[in-house]
Amino acid sequence: MTASPRAVGALEELKIDIGDSHRIDGLRMIAGKQRRELDWPTTGRFPSHGAVWPRRRFDTRLMEAAMDAGAEFRFGVDALPEFDGGRVVGARCGNEVVRAPLTILATGAQGEAARMVGAVRDPAEPFGLAIRSYAETPRHGERLLEACLALRDEHGTPVPGYGWMFPAGDGTVNIGVGALSTMRGFKKLNLNKLVEQYAAMVGDEWSLGPLLEKPRAWRLPMSTVRRHGPGWVAIGDAAGLVNPMNGEGIDYGLESGMLAVDRFVADPSTATTTYDQMVGERFDAFLRTGRRFSFLIGHPWILRTGLRVAVGTQVAADITLAVMGNLVDNDTPGASGRVLRLADRALATADPVLRRTRAAA
């Protein structure tokens, strides 16, 4: 699991101890022969460093913190919404019903629970797929993430997405690839082959050992038709809060979860609607821009040109860094914020054409 500087800020706000994580100070971006190494920027909004943890350790730490705060867990059963007259009144865990004045849907990629309340992906919007594993490397102590922005599938088709190397500081690196549904031939994309190709491409440079576990793939929802209703709200991936330009969602999951609880404590009677409004004010414009951008780079010739631009100058690279680090949202000041707002207006005009001319899946 990789925590962006934004996610580290949320973990600090939650007082989650990240002392045993591997510190990350920046990002190395690779596009063909171009490389740029950039430190995370120092701002007043977020810390200037990220972190990498093995996912199991991160999940365990979150569960321990929740239990310390009084949470009760049910293991080995599915939790599904419990309804009373059209209102969600809690969760059914096997044969047990746990009732609550507010139910938070924190199920990750949308599944049965999300379908029951209507928090499903908008079929007109893009989504992503990702796959990752771990491998041993002598470079495990590096403090830069690495993102290869120029991927191709086994047929040579450019892939809108990227390959990553996330040093874990424990002898291993998290290696993986992600792709957007806007690419040509997406439905036929073989993620296992793609990660194998990527591992072969970076293997010598990183002195990689064999993959330590079977690669694990997952879906990245980037939209939802509903994220609240009577008695419930959806947070994180379940609410479609995933950055379409990097597939990241840990920070949005943490922030939206805190916001849901804050709204309930402030006023239980309006918590669901005020939560939806405030999440929208914070994230919707930026995520909409990202979804529109994903249709743009689904066109191979635009993707190739865009990659050259993304790392071609220091200014462009700084903006790409801000996007890849989830440091941009509706309130971002400075050049990155201005560029994203201008991009949103330009893409709004081009969006209908981009959707009509999207590559065949």
C-alpha positions in Angstrom: 0.0 0.0 0.0 1.3 3.4 -1.0 0.2 6.5 1.0 0.5 9.7 -0.8 1.5 12.9 1.1 -2.2 13.6 1.3 -2.9 10.2 2.7 -0.1 10.6 5.3 -1.8 13.8 6.4 -5.1 12.0 6.9 -3.4 9.2 8.8 -1.7 11.8 11.0 -5.0 13.5 11.6 -6.4 10.1 12.7 -3.3 9.6 14.9 -2.4 6.3 13.2 1.2 5.4 13.9 3.1 5.0 10.6 6.5 4.8 12.2 7.2 1.3 10.8 6.4 2.4 7.2 9.0 3.1 4.5 9.3 6.9 3.9 8.9 8.1 0.4 10.2 11.6 -0.5 9.2 11.9 -4.2 8.5 10.4 -7.6 10.6 9.3 -10.5 8.6 9.6 -13.8 9.7 7.8 -16.9 8.2 8.4 -20.4 10.4 6.7 -23.0 13.9 8.1 -22.7 12.8 11.0 -20.5 13.2 10.7 -16.8 12.5 13.2 -14.0 13.0 12.8 -10.3 11.0 15.2 -8.2 10.5 15.6 -4.4 7.1 16.0 -3.0 6.4 19.7 -2.7 6.4 21.4 0.7 3.0 23.0 1.2 0.9 24.1 4.1 -1.8 21.6 3.1 -0.1 18.2 3.2 3.2 16.7 4.5 6.1 16.6 2.2 6.5 12.8 2.3 4.6 9.7 1.5 4.9 6.1 2.8 4.9 2.5 1.6 3.5 -0.4 3.7 2.7 -4.0 2.9 -1.0 -3.9 2.5 -1.7 -6.5 5.2 0.3 -4.5 7.8 -1.6 -1.3 6.9 -5.0 -3.0 7.1 -4.0 -4.5 10.5 -3.0 -1.1 11.8 -6.2 0.5 10.8 -8.3 -2.4 12.4 -6.2 -2.1 15.6 -6.8 1.7 15.7 -10.6 1.2 15.1 -10.8 -1.4 17.9 -8.9 0.9 20.3 -11.5 3.5 19.5 -14.3 1.0 20.4 -15.2 -0.6 17.1 -16.5 -4.2 17.1 -15.6 -6.5 14.2 -17.4 -9.5 12.7 -15.1 -11.8 10.8 -16.0 -14.5 8.3 -19.4 -13.1 7.3 -20.6 -10.7 4.6 -22.1 -7.4 5.8 -25.1 -6.3 3.8 -27.5 -3.4 4.2 -30.6 -4.0 6.4 -33.7 -2.1 5.2 -36.9 -0.9 7.0 -39.4 0.8 4.8 -36.8 1.8 2.2 -34.4 3.2 4.8 -31.1 1.5 5.6 -31.2 0.9 9.4 -27.9 -1.1 9.8 -26.2 -4.1 8.5 -27.0 -7.8 8.4 -23.9 -9.9 9.2 -24.9 -13.5 8.6 -27.8 -14.2 11.0 -27.1 -11.1 13.1 -28.5 -7.6 12.4 -26.5 -4.7 13.7 -28.7 -1.6 13.8 -27.3 2.0 13.4 -28.7 5.5 12.8 -26.1 5.9 10.0 -24.6 3.1 7.9 -21.4 3.8 6.1 -20.7 1.8 3.0 -16.9 1.2 3.0 -16.8 -1.9 0.8 -14.1 -0.9 -1.7 -15.0 -1.6 -5.3 -18.7 -1.7 -5.7 -20.3 -5.2 -5.0 -23.5 -6.7 -3.8 -23.9 -4.2 -0.9 -23.5 -1.3 -3.2 -26.0 -2.7 -5.7 -28.6 -3.1 -2.9 -28.5 0.7 -2.2 -27.9 1.8 -5.8 -24.3 3.0 -5.3 -23.2 1.5 -8.6 -20.8 2.7 -11.2 -22.1 5.1 -13.9 -21.9 2.9 -17.1 -21.1 6.0 -19.2 -17.9 6.7 -17.2 -14.5 5.1 -17.4 -13.1 2.7 -14.8 -9.7 1.1 -14.3 -8.0 -2.2 -13.6 -4.8 -2.8 -11.7 -2.6 -5.7 -10.7 0.3 -6.0 -8.3 2.7 -8.4 -6.6 6.0 -8.1 -4.7 9.5 -9.0 -5.6 12.9 -8.9 -3.8 15.3 -6.2 -4.9 18.5 -4.6 -3.5 16.9 -1.2 -4.2 14.1 -1.7 -1.6 15.4 1.2 0.5 15.0 3.9 -2.2 12.9 6.9 -1.2 11.4 7.6 -4.6 8.4 5.9 -6.2 8.8 5.1 -9.8 6.1 5.4 -12.4 6.6 4.3 -16.0 4.0 6.3 -18.0 4.7 4.6 -21.4 3.2 1.1 -21.3 2.2 -1.1 -24.2 0.3 -4.4 -24.2 1.6 -7.6 -25.9 0.2 -6.3 -29.2 2.1 -3.0 -29.0 -1.0 -1.0 -28.3 -0.3 2.0 -26.0 -1.9 1.6 -22.6 -3.4 4.7 -20.9 -2.1 3.9 -17.4 1.3 3.3 -15.9 3.6 0.7 -14.3 4.9 1.3 -10.8 7.7 0.3 -8.6 7.1 1.1 -4.9 10.1 0.3 -2.7 8.8 -1.1 0.6 12.1 -0.9 2.7 11.8 -4.5 3.8 13.8 -6.2 1.0 10.9 -6.0 -1.5 9.2 -3.7 -4.0 5.5 -3.5 -4.8 5.4 -3.9 -8.6 2.3 -3.4 -10.6 0.5 -1.9 -13.6 -2.9 -0.2 -14.1 -4.9 0.6 -17.2 -8.0 2.6 -18.0 -11.1 1.3 -19.8 -10.8 4.0 -22.5 -8.0 2.1 -24.3 -8.4 0.2 -27.5 -8.9 -3.5 -26.8 -9.4 -3.0 -23.1 -11.8 -6.0 -22.7 -9.1 -8.2 -24.2 -6.3 -6.8 -22.0 -4.4 -9.5 -20.2 -3.2 -8.0 -16.9 -1.1 -11.0 -16.0 0.8 -10.7 -19.3 1.1 -6.9 -18.8 2.7 -7.1 -15.4 5.0 -9.9 -16.6 6.1 -7.7 -19.5 6.7 -4.8 -17.1 8.6 -7.0 -14.7 10.9 -8.1 -17.5 11.3 -4.5 -18.7 12.5 -3.2 -15.3 14.0 -6.5 -14.0 17.7 -5.8 -14.8 17.7 -2.2 -13.6 16.1 -3.2 -10.3 17.8 -6.6 -10.0 14.4 -8.1 -9.4 13.9 -11.6 -8.0 10.9 -13.7 -9.0 7.4 -12.5 -7.9 6.8 -13.6 -4.4 3.1 -14.1 -4.7 0.5 -14.6 -7.3 -0.4 -11.2 -8.8 -3.6 -9.8 -7.4 -5.9 -7.8 -9.7 -8.8 -5.5 -8.7 -11.2 -3.0 -10.3 -10.9 0.7 -9.8 -14.4 2.4 -9.8 -14.2 6.0 -10.8 -17.8 7.1 -10.5 -21.1 6.2 -8.8 -24.7 7.1 -9.6 -25.5 7.5 -5.9 -23.3 8.0 -2.8 -26.0 8.6 -0.2 -29.6 7.8 0.6 -31.9 7.4 3.6 -29.8 6.1 6.5 -26.6 5.5 4.5 -23.5 7.1 2.8 -20.8 5.6 0.7 -17.1 6.5 1.1 -13.9 5.9 -0.7 -13.9 3.4 -3.6 -17.6 2.6 -2.9 -18.4 6.2 -3.6 -16.3 6.2 -6.8 -13.6 8.4 -5.2 -10.6 7.2 -7.2 -8.3 9.5 -9.0 -8.7 8.6 -12.7 -5.2 9.8 -13.5 -3.3 7.6 -11.1 -5.8 5.0 -9.7 -5.1 6.2 -6.1 -7.9 6.2 -3.5 -6.5 5.6 0.0 -6.5 9.3 0.8 -10.0 9.9 -0.5 -11.2 6.9 1.5 -9.7 8.2 4.7 -10.9 11.8 4.1 -14.5 10.9 3.1 -14.8 8.5 6.1 -13.8 11.2 8.5 -16.1 13.6 6.8 -19.1 11.2 7.1 -18.5 10.8 10.8 -18.0 14.5 11.4 -21.3 15.3 9.6 -23.1 12.7 11.7 -21.7 14.0 15.0 -22.6 17.6 13.9 -26.2 16.8 13.0 -27.5 13.2 12.5 -30.7 14.4 10.8 -28.9 16.0 7.9 -25.7 14.0 7.9 -26.3 12.1 4.6 -27.1 15.2 2.5 -24.5 17.5 4.0 -21.9 14.7 3.5 -22.8 14.4 -0.1 -22.6 18.1 -0.6 -19.2 18.5 1.1 -17.7 15.6 -0.7 -18.9 17.1 -3.9 -17.4 20.5 -3.1 -14.0 18.9 -2.3 -13.6 16.3 -5.0 -16.2 16.3 -7.8 -14.7 18.9 -10.2 -11.2 17.4 -10.1 -12.4 13.8 -10.5 -14.7 14.9 -13.4 -11.6 16.5 -15.0 -9.8 13.2 -14.5 -12.5 11.2 -16.1 -12.6 13.5 -19.1 -8.9 13.3 -19.4 -9.0 9.5 -19.4 -11.2 9.7 -22.6 -8.6 12.0 -24.1 -5.6 9.7 -23.5 -7.7 6.7 -24.7 -6.7 7.9 -28.2 -3.2 6.5 -28.8 -1.7 9.5 -30.8 -2.9 11.9 -28.1 -1.5 9.6 -25.4 2.0 9.6 -27.1 2.0 13.4 -27.4 0.7 13.8 -23.8 3.4 11.7 -22.4 6.1 13.9 -24.0 4.4 17.0 -22.6 3.9 15.5 -19.1 7.6 15.2 -18.3 9.0 17.5 -21.1 9.4 20.6 -19.0 9.9 21.4 -15.3 6.5 23.2 -15.1 4.7 20.3 -16.7 6.5 17.8 -14.6 5.6 19.7 -11.4 1.9 19.6 -12.4 2.1 15.9 -13.2 3.8 15.3 -9.8 0.9 17.1 -8.1 -1.7 15.0 -9.9 0.2 11.7 -9.3 0.6 12.6 -5.7 -3.1 13.4 -5.2 -2.2 16.9 -4.2 -4.8 18.5 -6.4 -8.5 19.0 -5.6 -11.2 21.7 -6.1 -9.3 24.1 -3.7 -5.8 23.7 -4.9 -4.0 27.1 -5.2 -1.1 28.0 -7.5 -0.2 26.8 -11.0 -1.5 23.3 -10.6 -4.9 24.4 -9.5 -5.1 27.0 -12.3 -4.0 24.5 -15.0 -6.5 21.9 -13.8 -9.4 24.4 -13.8 -8.5 25.5 -17.3 -8.2 21.9 -18.4 -11.6 21.1 -17.0 -13.2 23.9 -19.0 -11.3 22.9 -22.2 -12.2 19.2 -21.7 -15.8 20.1 -21.1 -16.0 21.4 -24.6 -14.1 18.4 -26.1 -15.8 15.7 -23.9 -18.8 14.9 -26.2 -16.4 14.4 -29.2 -13.9 12.4 -27.2 -16.7 10.0 -26.0 -18.1 9.6 -29.5 -14.7 8.9 -31.0 -13.4 6.7 -28.1 -11.4 3.7 -29.1 -13.3 0.5 -29.4 -13.0 -1.6 -26.3 
